[in-house]
Amino acid sequence: MNKFGSMGEWNYENSTTFYKSYCGNVNGSAGEFFPPERKKTKISLFSSDVCRTLDLNYKEEIEVDGINGFRFWGDDKMLQNDTACPDNWCFCPSGECAPNGAIDVSTCK
């Protein structure tokens, strides 16, 4: 059950050729389902629209129509370039990163 809703492959591959190194790994969920007993840390979604995994950080506990849940959100760190977050160097397919808040999907689309 701990892998329920998790993606292992996209187009029959466990990584993409659009981004170098770990940035091309296919992981997380497609967004419809998540494993049970979520922790208050983050969730990861693989988006085929941008050909990469996006991390959403925990924000708060909420209640909607009497059902308790956790709210996760894409904060300003999600789309930082390599200047603001050196670990994101491999999301710069042309060798030059897009400005913070933007994604270069030219190799993907």
NORNOR-V566977 format. One record per residue. N is the residue number from 1. RES is the residue in three letters. SS is DSSP state (2 for helix, 1 for strand, 0 for the rest). PHI is phi as a letter, one per 40 degrees, with the letter a starting at -180 (* if undefined). OMEGA is omega in degrees with one decimal (999 if undefined). Layout:
{{N:RES:SS:PHI:OMEGA} {N:RES:SS:PHI:OMEGA}}
This chain:
{{1:MET:0:*:-176.3} {2:ASN:0:c:176.3} {3:LYS:0:b:-179.9} {4:PHE:0:d:177.8} {5:GLY:0:g:-178.5} {6:SER:1:c:178.3} {7:MET:0:c:174.6} {8:GLY:0:b:-177.7} {9:GLU:0:a:172.1} {10:TRP:1:b:-173.9} {11:ASN:0:f:176.6} {12:TYR:0:g:179.0} {13:GLU:1:b:178.5} {14:ASN:0:c:172.8} {15:SER:1:a:178.7} {16:THR:0:b:175.7} {17:THR:0:c:-175.0} {18:PHE:0:c:-179.1} {19:TYR:0:b:-178.6} {20:LYS:0:c:171.5} {21:SER:2:f:-176.3} {22:TYR:2:c:179.4} {23:CYS:2:c:179.3} {24:GLY:2:c:-178.6} {25:ASN:1:c:174.6} {26:VAL:0:c:177.2} {27:ASN:0:a:-177.4} {28:GLY:0:g:-177.0} {29:SER:1:b:171.3} {30:ALA:0:c:176.6} {31:GLY:0:h:-178.7} {32:GLU:0:c:-175.6} {33:PHE:0:b:175.4} {34:PHE:0:b:176.4} {35:PRO:0:d:179.7} {36:PRO:0:c:176.9} {37:GLU:0:f:178.5} {38:ARG:0:c:174.2} {39:LYS:0:c:180.0} {40:LYS:0:c:178.8} {41:THR:0:b:178.9} {42:LYS:1:a:169.9} {43:ILE:1:b:179.4} {44:SER:1:b:179.3} {45:LEU:1:b:171.3} {46:PHE:1:c:-179.5} {47:SER:1:b:177.7} {48:SER:0:c:177.6} {49:ASP:0:c:178.8} {50:VAL:0:b:175.0} {51:CYS:0:f:-179.8} {52:ARG:1:a:176.0} {53:THR:1:c:176.3} {54:LEU:1:b:178.3} {55:ASP:1:c:176.2} {56:LEU:1:b:-177.5} {57:ASN:1:c:177.4} {58:TYR:1:c:178.4} {59:LYS:1:b:-174.1} {60:GLU:1:a:170.6} {61:GLU:1:c:-180.0} {62:ILE:1:b:173.1} {63:GLU:1:b:178.2} {64:VAL:1:b:-179.4} {65:ASP:0:f:177.0} {66:GLY:0:g:179.8} {67:ILE:1:b:179.6} {68:ASN:1:c:178.6} {69:GLY:1:a:176.7} {70:PHE:1:b:174.9} {71:ARG:1:b:175.4} {72:PHE:1:b:-177.4} {73:TRP:1:a:175.8} {74:GLY:0:c:-178.7} {75:ASP:0:c:-176.1} {76:ASP:0:c:178.7} {77:LYS:0:c:-173.4} {78:MET:0:c:-176.0} {79:LEU:0:b:177.9} {80:GLN:0:c:177.3} {81:ASN:0:c:-175.2} {82:ASP:0:c:176.6} {83:THR:0:c:-179.5} {84:ALA:0:c:-178.5} {85:CYS:0:a:-176.0} {86:PRO:2:d:179.2} {87:ASP:2:c:-178.8} {88:ASN:2:c:-179.9} {89:TRP:2:d:-174.6} {90:CYS:2:c:173.3} {91:PHE:2:c:-179.8} {92:CYS:0:b:-171.9} {93:PRO:0:c:-179.3} {94:SER:0:c:-177.1} {95:GLY:0:g:176.9} {96:GLU:0:b:-176.0} {97:CYS:0:c:172.9} {98:ALA:0:c:176.5} {99:PRO:0:c:176.1} {100:ASN:0:d:179.0} {101:GLY:0:g:179.6} {102:ALA:0:b:178.3} {103:ILE:0:b:174.0} {104:ASP:0:c:-179.5} {105:VAL:0:b:-175.8} {106:SER:0:c:178.5} {107:THR:0:c:-177.7} {108:CYS:0:c:-174.2} {109:LYS:0:b:999}}
